[in-house]
C-alpha cells in the first residue's frame, strides 16, 4: 500500500521557534509509524484537516507525538475529519 501525505502548513501557537524542528521531527516520525500500523481503510483526499486543539506540553517531542495522533485520528476516523 502506498500512502502519500502532504502537509502544506501547520500553525503552532505557543511553541518556541527553537522547538519547531523537534516538533516537526516527532510529528513526522510518529505519524509515519501510525499510518504504517493502521492506514486509512479507504482511499480519500482531505483538503483540510482541523484536528482538535492539543495543549502544548513542555517537551516538544511529546507535543509532536500528540499532534501525530490527532492527525492520524482525523485521517482514519469514519467521518474523515476533513472539510
GIWOTA-V999010 format. One record per run of one state. SS is the DSSP state (H for helix, E for strand, L for the rest). FROM is the first residue (numbers start at 1). TO is the last residue. Records with the same first field share a line. If there is no record, write none. Layout:
SS=FROM-TO ; FROM-TO
This chain:
L=1-16 ; 38-48 ; 50-59 ; 77-81 ; 83-83
H=17-37 ; 60-76
E=49-49 ; 82-82
